[in-house]
Amino acid sequence: MVNRIFTSFFVLITLFLFSACSSDSSEDIPTPPGSVDKTHTLLIYMMGDSNGLQPFMDKNIRQILSVLDQKPDNGRIALFYDQGNYTRLTELVIENGVGRQELLAEYPINETTANPDFMRLVFKAVKENLPSDSYGLVLSSHGGGWVPANVFDAHIAESEQKLYQENSRFFGQDKSECMELPEIASVLKDFTFDYILFDACFMASVEGLYDLRNCTDYVIASSAEVVGNGFPYAEILPYFFQGDLGLKKICEEYMKYYREGNADWVSATISLIDMKSMDELAEAT
């Protein structure tokens, strides 16, 4: 009961602070003052090895490459993808007007990517190869919020087929291994990300997000399922480079995409969470 009250209060606070996230506002989002000379790198971290998400992630990557010309000149995009057949870190670049991947690092396919030491290695490689004034992070895989990873490990073993047919997600799955949020927090605290977007189910759980309270300024996440299509990257890509207002616009575009029935499943909910208020929220509850 305490957890339910805590979560409900958290959702109310979130809605109060960011009530416009699910609105249909079509206002243009301006580039924040002073941001023209600052560089920003977006890291998209995809874990799609033997977990049913690889076809959706392949589609997401194609969407991103198709609109790469909308990225600002002072912005760069790194893609880490554990696809199953390969595990690579690339930079997404434009060549002769066409988006393509430029290899930065390749990793053994039998290495477990649901491991904090491995994640730390990738983050370091991004900072070394793409130095920037600021960074943002997309974490894409299955997700389960506050639920312990070993619960999902057992669920995978018992009902793989049902899970994959439903096309919903829990976070950090590589084959049958998942990552605990405290493990992820232990990596994130050593790096500076302005925001984290979870393209994964159930990650807007206050019990789980509390572990990440000192790791980032903002989190975009769903308190329910994120269906296989995930976020509409072709529509939201430019907003990753537009500061706080851009994050709000990402949420609006996500809701618009599913409301208009562009996906196979018309189902969505999203939150934009100010992580700086986590300690005050904990005290209040």
Residue, then its C-alpha position, 0 to 999 in steps of 0.5 A: m500500500v505504501n508503494r502504491i501511495f508513493t507512486s500515485f503521489f509521484v504521478l500527480i507531481t509529474l503531471f503537475l510539473f509536466s502536464a503539457c507533455s501529452s498535449d497536442s500543441s503544435e508550437d515550434i520549439p525554439t533553440p535555447p539561447g546560448s546553445v548555438d556554440k555548444t556541442h551535444t552528443l546523443l548516445i543511443y544504447m540498444m540491446g537487442d540480442s535474442n530478446g525479440l526486439q531486433p526487428f524493431m530496433d533495425k526499423n528505429i535505426r533506419q528511421i534515424l538515418s532517414v532524417l539525419d540531415q535534421k540534426p544540427d551541425n553542433g550535434r553528433i549521434a553515437l549508436f551502440y547496438d548489440q544486434g546478436n550477429y554483431t555488437r558495435l559502436t558507430e557514429l551516425v553521419i551524413e555522406n553525400g546526403v545519405g545517412r550512414q554508420e561509421l564504425l568506432a569500435e566492435y566488440p565480441i558477440n559473446e560478451t554480455t552487454a547487460n553488465p555494468d563494466f561493459m556499459r562503462l566501457v562503451f560510455k568511455a569510448v563515446k566520450e573519447n571519440l565524440p567529445s562534447d559540451s553535453y550528452g544525452l542518452v537513450l536506453s532501448s531494450h526490455g524494461g521492468g522498472w523496480v522489479p528485480a532482474n532475477v524475476f525477469d530471468a525466470h519469466i524469460a525461461e518459462s514464457e519466452q514465446k508469449l513475451y515476444q509475441e506481445n512485443s513489449r519491453f523490460f530493461g537491459q536484457d541480453k539473452s537471458e540476463c538483465m541489469e538491475l537499476p542500482e547497477i546502471a546507476s553505478v555506471l551513470k553516476d560517473f558520467t554526465f547525461d543531461y537526460i535519459l530516455f528509456d525506450a522500454c516498458f515500466m521505467a517511470s516507476v518512482e521506486g526505480l527512478y529514485d536510484l537514478r536521482n543523482c545520475t541525470d537532470y531529466v528522465i523520459a519514461s513510460s509507467a506502462e508498456v512501450v510497444g515494439n515500435g518504440f519512439p517515433y525517431a523520425e519525428i523526434l530526432p531534432y528535439f534531442f538537441q533543443g534543451d529542456l523544451g525539446l524534451k517536452k516536445i519529444c513527449e508530445e510527439y510520442m503521444k501524437y504518434y500513438r493517438e493517430g494510430n500510426a503504430d500496430w498497437v494504439s497504446a501509450t503513456i509517457s512522463l517527463i520527470d525532473m530528477k532534481s525533485m526526487d529527494e524532496l518527493a521522498e521526504a514528502t511521502 
